[in-house]
């Protein structure tokens, strides 16, 4: 069974060693990260506070289709993404554009997290929302208090302030990771071309 729920956002904490991430930022995994949950991943950070951090990997498709796990959306043949390794029996979503749903939380410039699921289903059925503007996730990525700051100090993540948009959802998983680094320019543009295996560099 898939459970559908949202988490509340927290106020950001201070990170003295690295720029402080805030809701809406993207975390780009460094090229040689070997954790299979986050290889070449891009995480949309939805919450970052004293109690911990929360977000979704936005470029890791699962083997599931939305029509297979939500009966009310069986008319939409859309892939579902793996938001992270935590609670993969839960379903979440984000969408881009104008605010369309009650209780949605803005986590970036025109990027919205969660909201009324019943309202989402109804608006998708009526054609009032474009399915291409919505991305669904099973599970999420979570960090305990101070954990994300520690990982950033270890250079596990590259902080990107670029907002996702409709174009972001059109990239393949590898293309999104590379394009964000390339857009950051400088040394990051070079990182975008690193091979998965450092021995091949």
DOFIRO-618686 format. One line per field, with one value per residue (C-alpha): residue in one letter; x negated, y negated, z; residue number from 1. Coordinates in nm, 3 decimals, padded with zeros to 5 digits. Example, Ala and Ser with C-alpha at 12.3 -4.5 7.8 and 13.67 -1.06 7.14 Angstrom:
residues 2
r <- A, S
X <- -01.230, -01.367
Y <- 00.450, 00.106
Z <- 00.780, 00.714
k <- 1, 2
//
This chain:
residues 201
r <- X, X, X, X, X, X, X, X, X, X, X, X, X, X, X, X, X, X, X, X, X, X, X, X, X, X, X, X, X, X, X, X, X, X, X, X, X, X, X, X, X, X, X, X, X, X, X, X, X, X, X, X, X, X, X, X, X, X, X, X, X, X, X, X, X, X, X, X, X, X, X, X, X, X, X, X, X, X, X, X, X, X, X, X, X, X, X, X, X, X, X, X, X, X, X, X, X, X, X, X, X, X, X, X, X, X, X, X, X, X, X, X, X, X, X, X, X, X, X, X, X, X, X, X, X, X, X, X, X, X, X, X, X, X, X, X, X, X, X, X, X, X, X, X, X, X, X, X, X, X, X, X, X, X, X, X, X, X, X, X, X, X, X, X, X, X, X, X, X, X, X, X, X, X, X, X, X, X, X, X, X, X, X, X, X, X, X, X, X, X, X, X, X, X, X, X, X, X, X, X, X
X <- 00.000, -00.122, -00.057, -00.028, -00.142, -00.341, -00.593, -00.610, -00.910, -01.155, -01.358, -01.711, -02.012, -02.345, -02.638, -02.961, -03.178, -02.963, -02.686, -02.370, -02.119, -01.757, -01.431, -01.426, -01.801, -01.932, -02.191, -02.403, -02.600, -02.974, -03.089, -03.244, -02.980, -02.929, -02.616, -02.370, -02.085, -02.251, -02.485, -02.468, -02.161, -01.993, -01.798, -01.533, -01.565, -01.218, -01.308, -01.627, -01.622, -01.761, -01.577, -01.710, -01.658, -01.419, -01.401, -01.348, -01.585, -01.428, -01.624, -01.595, -01.303, -01.157, -01.016, -00.663, -00.401, -00.157, 00.140, 00.016, 00.011, 00.290, 00.623, 00.775, 00.498, 00.512, 00.572, 00.219, -00.066, -00.346, -00.668, -00.716, -01.057, -01.250, -01.257, -01.505, -01.566, -01.336, -00.979, -00.938, -00.578, -00.484, -00.392, -00.482, -00.469, -00.596, -00.474, -00.596, -00.414, -00.144, -00.005, 00.283, 00.356, 00.460, 00.186, -00.096, -00.426, -00.645, -01.000, -01.145, -01.053, -00.739, -00.812, -00.544, -00.556, -00.249, 00.102, 00.447, 00.413, 00.787, 00.774, 00.475, 00.660, 00.967, 00.772, 00.577, 00.904, 01.054, 00.742, 00.686, 00.331, 00.079, -00.057, -00.394, -00.418, -00.390, -00.652, -00.563, -00.800, -00.803, -01.003, -01.215, -01.566, -01.613, -01.898, -01.907, -02.013, -02.349, -02.388, -02.351, -02.598, -02.848, -02.802, -02.849, -03.169, -03.287, -03.205, -02.949, -02.711, -02.743, -02.494, -02.303, -02.066, -01.910, -01.537, -01.383, -01.121, -00.923, -01.237, -01.405, -01.139, -01.219, -01.582, -01.690, -01.839, -02.200, -02.128, -01.983, -02.286, -02.526, -02.330, -02.307, -02.682, -02.753, -02.527, -02.721, -03.033, -03.398, -03.522, -03.170, -03.154, -03.459, -03.301, -03.004, -03.227, -03.392, -03.336, -03.155, -03.472, -03.755, -04.010, -03.886, -03.953
Y <- 00.000, -00.351, -00.617, -00.979, -01.256, -01.578, -01.707, -02.062, -02.277, -02.411, -02.728, -02.703, -02.648, -02.818, -02.641, -02.828, -02.619, -02.624, -02.844, -02.770, -02.565, -02.675, -02.525, -02.528, -02.476, -02.176, -01.938, -01.787, -01.477, -01.497, -01.293, -00.999, -00.944, -00.568, -00.552, -00.380, -00.590, -00.910, -00.835, -01.130, -01.253, -01.592, -01.650, -01.919, -02.043, -02.105, -02.163, -02.244, -02.322, -02.246, -01.915, -01.795, -01.821, -01.673, -01.654, -01.443, -01.298, -01.438, -01.240, -00.874, -00.696, -00.389, -00.088, -00.190, -00.383, -00.617, -00.427, -00.114, -00.260, -00.521, -00.386, -00.734, -00.827, -00.513, -00.734, -00.878, -00.661, -00.846, -00.728, -00.762, -00.863, -00.735, -01.037, -00.870, -00.566, -00.668, -00.530, -00.407, -00.311, -00.680, -00.889, -01.257, -01.512, -01.850, -02.065, -02.371, -02.685, -02.880, -02.760, -02.528, -02.339, -02.427, -02.378, -02.360, -02.492, -02.700, -02.566, -02.770, -03.017, -02.857, -02.517, -02.377, -02.083, -01.882, -02.007, -01.854, -01.520, -01.496, -01.837, -01.729, -01.423, -01.628, -01.894, -01.633, -01.461, -01.790, -01.891, -02.192, -02.077, -01.939, -01.598, -01.700, -01.975, -01.727, -01.482, -01.197, -01.023, -00.713, -00.774, -01.073, -01.176, -01.272, -01.393, -01.415, -01.723, -01.844, -01.550, -01.747, -02.010, -01.732, -01.586, -01.927, -01.978, -01.648, -01.785, -01.511, -01.771, -02.070, -02.342, -02.485, -02.781, -02.725, -02.654, -02.360, -02.438, -02.266, -02.220, -02.042, -01.772, -01.707, -01.606, -01.246, -01.172, -01.196, -01.505, -01.694, -01.624, -01.733, -02.036, -02.187, -02.156, -02.296, -02.594, -02.669, -02.715, -02.716, -02.409, -02.270, -02.258, -02.032, -01.808, -01.750, -01.549, -01.327, -00.954, -00.746, -00.545, -00.782, -00.536, -00.630, -01.001
Z <- 00.000, -00.081, 00.181, 00.072, 00.305, 00.335, 00.587, 00.721, 00.638, 00.895, 00.927, 00.782, 01.004, 00.971, 00.807, 00.869, 00.638, 00.327, 00.186, 00.380, 00.178, 00.185, 00.061, -00.316, -00.357, -00.548, -00.409, -00.686, -00.590, -00.649, -00.951, -00.767, -00.498, -00.482, -00.263, -00.498, -00.361, -00.479, -00.772, -01.015, -00.830, -00.808, -00.487, -00.455, -00.097, 00.047, 00.411, 00.603, 00.972, 01.315, 01.330, 00.995, 00.622, 00.368, -00.010, -00.320, -00.576, -00.892, -01.150, -01.047, -01.218, -01.051, -01.235, -01.134, -01.328, -01.159, -01.300, -01.122, -00.772, -00.763, -00.881, -00.919, -01.163, -01.375, -01.680, -01.656, -01.779, -01.605, -01.444, -01.070, -00.935, -00.634, -00.406, -00.174, 00.044, 00.332, 00.362, 00.008, 00.081, 00.075, -00.227, -00.267, -00.546, -00.656, -00.944, -01.132, -01.243, -01.063, -00.730, -00.815, -00.494, -00.142, 00.119, -00.137, -00.002, -00.232, -00.218, -00.499, -00.768, -00.907, -00.751, -00.520, -00.282, -00.186, -00.130, -00.144, -00.321, -00.386, -00.550, -00.758, -00.884, -00.969, -01.158, -01.352, -01.448, -01.566, -01.757, -01.531, -01.455, -01.702, -01.589, -01.735, -01.472, -01.184, -01.065, -00.828, -00.588, -00.376, -00.061, 00.021, 00.119, 00.482, 00.702, 01.080, 01.272, 01.138, 00.901, 00.578, 00.701, 00.773, 00.425, 00.267, 00.468, 00.321, -00.029, -00.090, -00.234, -00.464, -00.377, -00.672, -00.645, -00.989, -00.969, -01.147, -01.412, -01.684, -01.892, -01.601, -01.618, -01.985, -01.924, -01.885, -01.539, -01.660, -01.871, -01.575, -01.355, -01.630, -01.749, -01.400, -01.348, -01.692, -01.626, -01.307, -01.521, -01.416, -01.233, -01.219, -01.598, -01.589, -01.324, -01.554, -01.787, -01.525, -01.587, -01.327, -01.268, -01.158, -01.296, -01.643, -01.588
k <- 1, 2, 3, 4, 5, 6, 7, 8, 9, 10, 11, 12, 13, 14, 15, 16, 17, 18, 19, 20, 21, 22, 23, 24, 25, 26, 27, 28, 29, 30, 31, 32, 33, 34, 35, 36, 37, 38, 39, 40, 41, 42, 43, 44, 45, 46, 47, 48, 49, 50, 51, 52, 53, 54, 55, 56, 57, 58, 59, 60, 61, 62, 63, 64, 65, 66, 67, 68, 69, 70, 71, 72, 73, 74, 75, 76, 77, 78, 79, 80, 81, 82, 83, 84, 85, 86, 87, 88, 89, 90, 91, 92, 93, 94, 95, 96, 97, 98, 99, 100, 101, 102, 103, 104, 105, 106, 107, 108, 109, 110, 111, 112, 113, 114, 115, 116, 117, 118, 119, 120, 121, 122, 123, 124, 125, 126, 127, 128, 129, 130, 131, 132, 133, 134, 135, 136, 137, 138, 139, 140, 141, 142, 143, 144, 145, 146, 147, 148, 149, 150, 151, 152, 153, 154, 155, 156, 157, 158, 159, 160, 161, 162, 163, 164, 165, 166, 167, 168, 169, 170, 171, 172, 173, 174, 175, 176, 177, 178, 179, 180, 181, 182, 183, 184, 185, 186, 187, 188, 189, 190, 191, 192, 193, 194, 195, 196, 197, 198, 199, 200, 201
//
